[in-house]
Amino acid sequence: MNSTGNSLSGKKPPSSPEEKLKYMADLEAEPYNGHQPLRAIEILPGLRDNVEFYNVFRFTPQHERKHLDVIKRNFAKIGRFPSLFS
């Protein structure tokens, strides 16, 4: 980051922690769709995960939801990703 809060490339960071929380996944539902914050899941008593991610489960109507701007801008690329493995 430079002194203005932008990345070295000059682009705005994709999303702030506050913005990500607006898109938090329902972690009780399986499978879940959206943002999973760092340390959201307790693996063992007193031991939390060390993983943060944004899950786009399916490109089907029953799994549609609002997404972060960075996800919306790259939705076509994300949708093509599974075809790389078939």
N, CA, C and O atoms as CSV, one atom per row, in Angstrom:
chain,resi,resn,atom,element,x,y,z
A,1,MET,N,N,0.841,-1.188,0.000
A,1,MET,CA,C,0.000,0.000,0.000
A,1,MET,C,C,0.883,1.249,0.000
A,1,MET,O,O,1.961,1.266,0.595
A,2,ASN,N,N,0.412,2.272,-0.668
A,2,ASN,CA,C,1.136,3.528,-0.603
A,2,ASN,C,C,0.466,4.433,0.425
A,2,ASN,O,O,-0.467,4.013,1.110
A,3,SER,N,N,0.931,5.653,0.533
A,3,SER,CA,C,0.431,6.548,1.583
A,3,SER,C,C,-1.036,6.927,1.399
A,3,SER,O,O,-1.660,7.403,2.347
A,4,THR,N,N,-1.601,6.734,0.222
A,4,THR,CA,C,-3.008,7.073,-0.005
A,4,THR,C,C,-3.938,5.904,0.280
A,4,THR,O,O,-5.156,6.028,0.151
A,5,GLY,N,N,-3.356,4.753,0.673
A,5,GLY,CA,C,-4.185,3.596,0.960
A,5,GLY,C,C,-4.447,2.724,-0.250
A,5,GLY,O,O,-5.206,1.759,-0.167
A,6,ASN,N,N,-3.825,3.054,-1.379
A,6,ASN,CA,C,-3.978,2.251,-2.586
A,6,ASN,C,C,-2.844,1.251,-2.684
A,6,ASN,O,O,-1.789,1.433,-2.076
A,7,SER,N,N,-3.059,0.213,-3.439
A,7,SER,CA,C,-2.001,-0.763,-3.653
A,7,SER,C,C,-0.910,-0.129,-4.497
A,7,SER,O,O,-1.113,0.939,-5.075
A,8,LEU,N,N,0.236,-0.772,-4.572
A,8,LEU,CA,C,1.349,-0.238,-5.342
A,8,LEU,C,C,1.021,-0.084,-6.807
A,8,LEU,O,O,1.631,0.741,-7.488
A,9,SER,N,N,0.068,-0.858,-7.315
A,9,SER,CA,C,-0.320,-0.738,-8.716
A,9,SER,C,C,-1.159,0.506,-8.979
A,9,SER,O,O,-1.445,0.842,-10.128
A,10,GLY,N,N,-1.550,1.185,-7.906
A,10,GLY,CA,C,-2.374,2.375,-8.055
A,10,GLY,C,C,-3.862,2.088,-8.058
A,10,GLY,O,O,-4.675,3.011,-8.088
A,11,LYS,N,N,-4.225,0.811,-8.026
A,11,LYS,CA,C,-5.627,0.436,-8.020
A,11,LYS,C,C,-6.150,0.364,-6.590
A,11,LYS,O,O,-5.406,0.078,-5.653
A,12,LYS,N,N,-7.419,0.625,-6.447
A,12,LYS,CA,C,-8.078,0.523,-5.156
A,12,LYS,C,C,-8.105,-0.948,-4.714
A,12,LYS,O,O,-8.385,-1.826,-5.530
A,13,PRO,N,N,-7.817,-1.227,-3.433
A,13,PRO,CA,C,-7.936,-2.617,-2.969
A,13,PRO,C,C,-9.334,-3.139,-3.254
A,13,PRO,O,O,-10.288,-2.361,-3.225
A,14,PRO,N,N,-9.493,-4.450,-3.532
A,14,PRO,CA,C,-10.785,-4.980,-3.964
A,14,PRO,C,C,-11.920,-4.781,-2.966
A,14,PRO,O,O,-13.053,-4.528,-3.374
A,15,SER,N,N,-11.648,-4.888,-1.693
A,15,SER,CA,C,-12.728,-4.698,-0.725
A,15,SER,C,C,-12.161,-4.558,0.670
A,15,SER,O,O,-11.123,-5.132,1.001
A,16,SER,N,N,-12.854,-3.792,1.474
A,16,SER,CA,C,-12.446,-3.594,2.859
A,16,SER,C,C,-13.063,-4.683,3.729
A,16,SER,O,O,-14.023,-5.333,3.315
A,17,PRO,N,N,-12.526,-4.889,4.931
A,17,PRO,CA,C,-13.147,-5.863,5.835
A,17,PRO,C,C,-14.620,-5.557,6.110
A,17,PRO,O,O,-15.438,-6.469,6.228
A,18,GLU,N,N,-14.950,-4.274,6.211
A,18,GLU,CA,C,-16.344,-3.893,6.465
A,18,GLU,C,C,-17.240,-4.264,5.289
A,18,GLU,O,O,-18.351,-4.760,5.477
A,19,GLU,N,N,-16.746,-4.019,4.066
A,19,GLU,CA,C,-17.537,-4.357,2.882
A,19,GLU,C,C,-17.743,-5.866,2.791
A,19,GLU,O,O,-18.835,-6.319,2.447
A,20,LYS,N,N,-16.705,-6.650,3.097
A,20,LYS,CA,C,-16.799,-8.106,3.036
A,20,LYS,C,C,-17.881,-8.624,3.986
A,20,LYS,O,O,-18.603,-9.565,3.654
A,21,LEU,N,N,-17.992,-8.013,5.159
A,21,LEU,CA,C,-18.987,-8.476,6.138
A,21,LEU,C,C,-20.414,-8.341,5.624
A,21,LEU,O,O,-21.293,-9.088,6.054
A,22,LYS,N,N,-20.661,-7.404,4.717
A,22,LYS,CA,C,-21.993,-7.252,4.129
A,22,LYS,C,C,-22.384,-8.487,3.320
A,22,LYS,O,O,-23.568,-8.739,3.098
A,23,TYR,N,N,-21.395,-9.249,2.885
A,23,TYR,CA,C,-21.622,-10.403,2.018
A,23,TYR,C,C,-21.272,-11.717,2.716
A,23,TYR,O,O,-20.973,-12.722,2.070
A,24,MET,N,N,-21.317,-11.687,4.050
A,24,MET,CA,C,-20.956,-12.873,4.817
A,24,MET,C,C,-21.909,-14.020,4.517
A,24,MET,O,O,-23.125,-13.841,4.439
A,25,ALA,N,N,-21.333,-15.188,4.352
A,25,ALA,CA,C,-22.117,-16.391,4.074
A,25,ALA,C,C,-22.850,-16.836,5.332
A,25,ALA,O,O,-22.425,-16.538,6.449
A,26,ASP,N,N,-23.944,-17.546,5.142
A,26,ASP,CA,C,-24.639,-18.192,6.249
A,26,ASP,C,C,-23.840,-19.450,6.573
A,26,ASP,O,O,-23.995,-20.475,5.909
A,27,LEU,N,N,-22.993,-19.372,7.582
A,27,LEU,CA,C,-22.075,-20.463,7.888
A,27,LEU,C,C,-22.774,-21.670,8.504
A,27,LEU,O,O,-22.165,-22.729,8.652
A,28,GLU,N,N,-24.041,-21.521,8.862
A,28,GLU,CA,C,-24.820,-22.650,9.378
A,28,GLU,C,C,-25.415,-23.470,8.233
A,28,GLU,O,O,-25.732,-24.648,8.399
A,29,ALA,N,N,-25.560,-22.839,7.086
A,29,ALA,CA,C,-26.136,-23.521,5.921
A,29,ALA,C,C,-25.026,-24.226,5.154
A,29,ALA,O,O,-23.892,-23.748,5.105
A,30,GLU,N,N,-25.350,-25.336,4.573
A,30,GLU,CA,C,-24.377,-26.040,3.735
A,30,GLU,C,C,-25.024,-26.352,2.407
A,30,GLU,O,O,-26.169,-26.803,2.417
A,31,PRO,N,N,-24.423,-26.161,1.318
A,31,PRO,CA,C,-23.183,-25.412,1.149
A,31,PRO,C,C,-23.455,-23.923,1.270
A,31,PRO,O,O,-24.572,-23.481,1.002
A,32,TYR,N,N,-22.493,-23.168,1.655
A,32,TYR,CA,C,-22.709,-21.730,1.797
A,32,TYR,C,C,-22.046,-20.958,0.675
A,32,TYR,O,O,-21.123,-21.426,0.009
A,33,ASN,N,N,-22.566,-19.747,0.498
A,33,ASN,CA,C,-22.228,-18.916,-0.637
A,33,ASN,C,C,-21.935,-17.520,-0.114
A,33,ASN,O,O,-22.817,-16.887,0.467
A,34,GLY,N,N,-20.731,-17.029,-0.304
A,34,GLY,CA,C,-20.377,-15.690,0.150
A,34,GLY,C,C,-19.052,-15.672,0.893
A,34,GLY,O,O,-18.222,-16.566,0.726
A,35,HIS,N,N,-18.860,-14.657,1.709
A,35,HIS,CA,C,-17.602,-14.420,2.410
A,35,HIS,C,C,-17.546,-15.206,3.720
A,35,HIS,O,O,-18.488,-15.179,4.512
A,36,GLN,N,N,-16.443,-15.897,3.934
A,36,GLN,CA,C,-16.180,-16.523,5.240
A,36,GLN,C,C,-15.016,-15.765,5.853
A,36,GLN,O,O,-13.899,-15.836,5.341
A,37,PRO,N,N,-15.255,-15.036,6.944
A,37,PRO,CA,C,-14.175,-14.271,7.549
A,37,PRO,C,C,-13.142,-15.165,8.241
A,37,PRO,O,O,-13.413,-16.314,8.592
A,38,LEU,N,N,-11.975,-14.605,8.419
A,38,LEU,CA,C,-10.896,-15.266,9.129
A,38,LEU,C,C,-11.363,-15.663,10.528
A,38,LEU,O,O,-12.020,-14.870,11.203
A,39,ARG,N,N,-11.040,-16.860,10.966
A,39,ARG,CA,C,-11.352,-17.392,12.297
A,39,ARG,C,C,-12.854,-17.549,12.550
A,39,ARG,O,O,-13.302,-17.472,13.694
A,40,ALA,N,N,-13.620,-17.767,11.500
A,40,ALA,CA,C,-15.071,-17.884,11.632
A,40,ALA,C,C,-15.510,-19.240,12.172
A,40,ALA,O,O,-16.591,-19.360,12.749
A,41,ILE,N,N,-14.676,-20.258,11.986
A,41,ILE,CA,C,-15.070,-21.612,12.362
A,41,ILE,C,C,-14.144,-22.130,13.457
A,41,ILE,O,O,-12.920,-22.038,13.352
A,42,GLU,N,N,-14.749,-22.674,14.504
A,42,GLU,CA,C,-13.970,-23.281,15.579
A,42,GLU,C,C,-13.728,-24.750,15.223
A,42,GLU,O,O,-14.668,-25.539,15.127
A,43,ILE,N,N,-12.475,-25.099,15.032
A,43,ILE,CA,C,-12.098,-26.459,14.633
A,43,ILE,C,C,-12.126,-27.391,15.831
A,43,ILE,O,O,-12.698,-28.480,15.772
A,44,LEU,N,N,-11.514,-26.962,16.903
A,44,LEU,CA,C,-11.499,-27.652,18.197
A,44,LEU,C,C,-11.745,-26.586,19.252
A,44,LEU,O,O,-11.589,-25.400,18.962
A,45,PRO,N,N,-12.125,-26.967,20.466
A,45,PRO,CA,C,-12.336,-25.944,21.493
A,45,PRO,C,C,-11.113,-25.028,21.641
A,45,PRO,O,O,-10.011,-25.478,21.956
A,46,GLY,N,N,-11.338,-23.751,21.406
A,46,GLY,CA,C,-10.284,-22.747,21.512
A,46,GLY,C,C,-9.391,-22.629,20.289
A,46,GLY,O,O,-8.481,-21.800,20.282
A,47,LEU,N,N,-9.617,-23.431,19.251
A,47,LEU,CA,C,-8.800,-23.392,18.040
A,47,LEU,C,C,-9.668,-22.980,16.859
A,47,LEU,O,O,-10.572,-23.713,16.459
A,48,ARG,N,N,-9.387,-21.802,16.302
A,48,ARG,CA,C,-10.152,-21.272,15.177
A,48,ARG,C,C,-9.370,-21.457,13.882
A,48,ARG,O,O,-8.145,-21.569,13.887
A,49,ASP,N,N,-10.101,-21.488,12.782
A,49,ASP,CA,C,-9.439,-21.638,11.484
A,49,ASP,C,C,-8.590,-20.414,11.155
A,49,ASP,O,O,-8.714,-19.368,11.791
A,50,ASN,N,N,-7.740,-20.558,10.166
A,50,ASN,CA,C,-6.888,-19.469,9.716
A,50,ASN,C,C,-7.117,-19.255,8.221
A,50,ASN,O,O,-6.173,-19.079,7.451
A,51,VAL,N,N,-8.401,-19.275,7.827
A,51,VAL,CA,C,-8.772,-19.215,6.415
A,51,VAL,C,C,-9.841,-18.142,6.213
A,51,VAL,O,O,-10.824,-18.077,6.951
A,52,GLU,N,N,-9.631,-17.314,5.209
A,52,GLU,CA,C,-10.638,-16.342,4.791
A,52,GLU,C,C,-10.841,-16.557,3.300
A,52,GLU,O,O,-9.878,-16.614,2.535
A,53,PHE,N,N,-12.093,-16.676,2.892
A,53,PHE,CA,C,-12.340,-16.832,1.461
A,53,PHE,C,C,-13.733,-16.358,1.101
A,53,PHE,O,O,-14.572,-16.086,1.959
A,54,TYR,N,N,-13.946,-16.270,-0.200
A,54,TYR,CA,C,-15.235,-15.881,-0.754
A,54,TYR,C,C,-15.674,-17.008,-1.667
A,54,TYR,O,O,-15.023,-17.286,-2.675
A,55,ASN,N,N,-16.761,-17.651,-1.324
A,55,ASN,CA,C,-17.229,-18.811,-2.052
A,55,ASN,C,C,-18.385,-18.432,-2.979
A,55,ASN,O,O,-19.402,-17.899,-2.534
A,56,VAL,N,N,-18.217,-18.711,-4.264
A,56,VAL,CA,C,-19.295,-18.579,-5.237
A,56,VAL,C,C,-19.675,-20.008,-5.574
A,56,VAL,O,O,-19.000,-20.665,-6.366
A,57,PHE,N,N,-20.748,-20.488,-4.979
A,57,PHE,CA,C,-21.053,-21.906,-5.036
A,57,PHE,C,C,-21.448,-22.389,-6.414
A,57,PHE,O,O,-20.837,-23.319,-6.941
A,58,ARG,N,N,-22.457,-21.777,-7.005
A,58,ARG,CA,C,-22.947,-22.226,-8.318
A,58,ARG,C,C,-23.443,-21.024,-9.105
A,58,ARG,O,O,-23.830,-19.996,-8.548
A,59,PHE,N,N,-23.418,-21.188,-10.388
A,59,PHE,CA,C,-23.966,-20.167,-11.274
A,59,PHE,C,C,-25.362,-20.621,-11.698
A,59,PHE,O,O,-25.645,-20.778,-12.885
A,60,THR,N,N,-26.214,-20.826,-10.719
A,60,THR,CA,C,-27.587,-21.258,-10.956
A,60,THR,C,C,-28.528,-20.331,-10.213
A,60,THR,O,O,-28.139,-19.752,-9.199
A,61,PRO,N,N,-29.747,-20.174,-10.685
A,61,PRO,CA,C,-30.687,-19.231,-10.055
A,61,PRO,C,C,-30.902,-19.467,-8.557
A,61,PRO,O,O,-31.030,-18.501,-7.805
A,62,GLN,N,N,-30.944,-20.718,-8.106
A,62,GLN,CA,C,-31.220,-20.953,-6.693
A,62,GLN,C,C,-30.074,-20.514,-5.779
A,62,GLN,O,O,-30.248,-20.436,-4.563
A,63,HIS,N,N,-28.902,-20.227,-6.359
A,63,HIS,CA,C,-27.765,-19.790,-5.557
A,63,HIS,C,C,-27.380,-18.336,-5.815
A,63,HIS,O,O,-26.313,-17.891,-5.392
A,64,GLU,N,N,-28.246,-17.597,-6.507
A,64,GLU,CA,C,-27.948,-16.201,-6.787
A,64,GLU,C,C,-28.009,-15.381,-5.507
A,64,GLU,O,O,-28.825,-15.649,-4.625
A,65,ARG,N,N,-27.140,-14.379,-5.413
A,65,ARG,CA,C,-27.116,-13.458,-4.286
A,65,ARG,C,C,-26.328,-12.223,-4.695
A,65,ARG,O,O,-25.741,-12.193,-5.777
A,66,LYS,N,N,-26.308,-11.216,-3.850
A,66,LYS,CA,C,-25.494,-10.032,-4.108
A,66,LYS,C,C,-24.036,-10.385,-3.839
A,66,LYS,O,O,-23.732,-11.172,-2.943
A,67,HIS,N,N,-23.130,-9.790,-4.632
A,67,HIS,CA,C,-21.704,-10.072,-4.495
A,67,HIS,C,C,-20.903,-8.783,-4.394
A,67,HIS,O,O,-21.372,-7.709,-4.771
A,68,LEU,N,N,-19.681,-8.911,-3.875
A,68,LEU,CA,C,-18.730,-7.812,-3.835
A,68,LEU,C,C,-18.499,-7.292,-5.250
A,68,LEU,O,O,-18.638,-8.043,-6.215
A,69,ASP,N,N,-18.149,-6.017,-5.381
A,69,ASP,CA,C,-17.895,-5.438,-6.701
A,69,ASP,C,C,-16.800,-6.185,-7.452
A,69,ASP,O,O,-16.918,-6.396,-8.659
A,70,VAL,N,N,-15.746,-6.583,-6.766
A,70,VAL,CA,C,-14.656,-7.299,-7.436
A,70,VAL,C,C,-15.144,-8.634,-8.003
A,70,VAL,O,O,-14.657,-9.072,-9.045
A,71,ILE,N,N,-16.088,-9.277,-7.338
A,71,ILE,CA,C,-16.656,-10.533,-7.848
A,71,ILE,C,C,-17.519,-10.231,-9.069
A,71,ILE,O,O,-17.432,-10.929,-10.079
A,72,LYS,N,N,-18.359,-9.182,-8.980
A,72,LYS,CA,C,-19.222,-8.832,-10.109
A,72,LYS,C,C,-18.404,-8.484,-11.349
A,72,LYS,O,O,-18.760,-8.881,-12.458
A,73,ARG,N,N,-17.304,-7.742,-11.167
A,73,ARG,CA,C,-16.464,-7.348,-12.308
A,73,ARG,C,C,-15.814,-8.558,-12.971
A,73,ARG,O,O,-15.523,-8.519,-14.166
A,74,ASN,N,N,-15.585,-9.615,-12.230
A,74,ASN,CA,C,-14.876,-10.787,-12.748
A,74,ASN,C,C,-15.754,-12.024,-12.844
A,74,ASN,O,O,-15.245,-13.142,-12.927
A,75,PHE,N,N,-17.071,-11.832,-12.834
A,75,PHE,CA,C,-18.012,-12.953,-12.808
A,75,PHE,C,C,-17.836,-13.896,-13.998
A,75,PHE,O,O,-17.909,-15.113,-13.835
A,76,ALA,N,N,-17.609,-13.353,-15.181
A,76,ALA,CA,C,-17.447,-14.204,-16.370
A,76,ALA,C,C,-16.211,-15.094,-16.232
A,76,ALA,O,O,-16.261,-16.278,-16.565
A,77,LYS,N,N,-15.113,-14.536,-15.747
A,77,LYS,CA,C,-13.895,-15.325,-15.544
A,77,LYS,C,C,-14.123,-16.412,-14.496
A,77,LYS,O,O,-13.699,-17.554,-14.675
A,78,ILE,N,N,-14.781,-16.059,-13.427
A,78,ILE,CA,C,-15.052,-17.025,-12.353
A,78,ILE,C,C,-15.932,-18.146,-12.883
A,78,ILE,O,O,-15.707,-19.312,-12.556
A,79,GLY,N,N,-16.916,-17.820,-13.684
A,79,GLY,CA,C,-17.815,-18.820,-14.247
A,79,GLY,C,C,-17.121,-19.790,-15.177
A,79,GLY,O,O,-17.541,-20.941,-15.302
A,80,ARG,N,N,-16.058,-19.336,-15.833
A,80,ARG,CA,C,-15.307,-20.216,-16.744
A,80,ARG,C,C,-14.321,-21.111,-16.005
A,80,ARG,O,O,-13.850,-22.096,-16.574
A,81,PHE,N,N,-14.003,-20.804,-14.778
A,81,PHE,CA,C,-12.977,-21.534,-14.037
A,81,PHE,C,C,-13.204,-23.044,-13.991
A,81,PHE,O,O,-12.264,-23.790,-14.265
A,82,PRO,N,N,-14.407,-23.538,-13.657
A,82,PRO,CA,C,-14.596,-25.001,-13.608
A,82,PRO,C,C,-14.315,-25.699,-14.935
A,82,PRO,O,O,-13.900,-26.858,-14.938
A,83,SER,N,N,-14.529,-25.028,-16.050
A,83,SER,CA,C,-14.303,-25.674,-17.348
A,83,SER,C,C,-12.827,-25.943,-17.610
A,83,SER,O,O,-12.494,-26.717,-18.508
A,84,LEU,N,N,-11.953,-25.330,-16.858
A,84,LEU,CA,C,-10.511,-25.565,-17.021
A,84,LEU,C,C,-10.134,-26.983,-16.591
A,84,LEU,O,O,-9.088,-27.499,-16.984
A,85,PHE,N,N,-10.987,-27.604,-15.789
A,85,PHE,CA,C,-10.676,-28.912,-15.227
A,85,PHE,C,C,-11.460,-30.052,-15.846
A,85,PHE,O,O,-11.359,-31.189,-15.386
A,86,SER,N,N,-12.241,-29.770,-16.883
A,86,SER,CA,C,-13.034,-30.854,-17.487
A,86,SER,C,C,-12.497,-31.259,-18.843
A,86,SER,O,O,-13.048,-32.155,-19.483
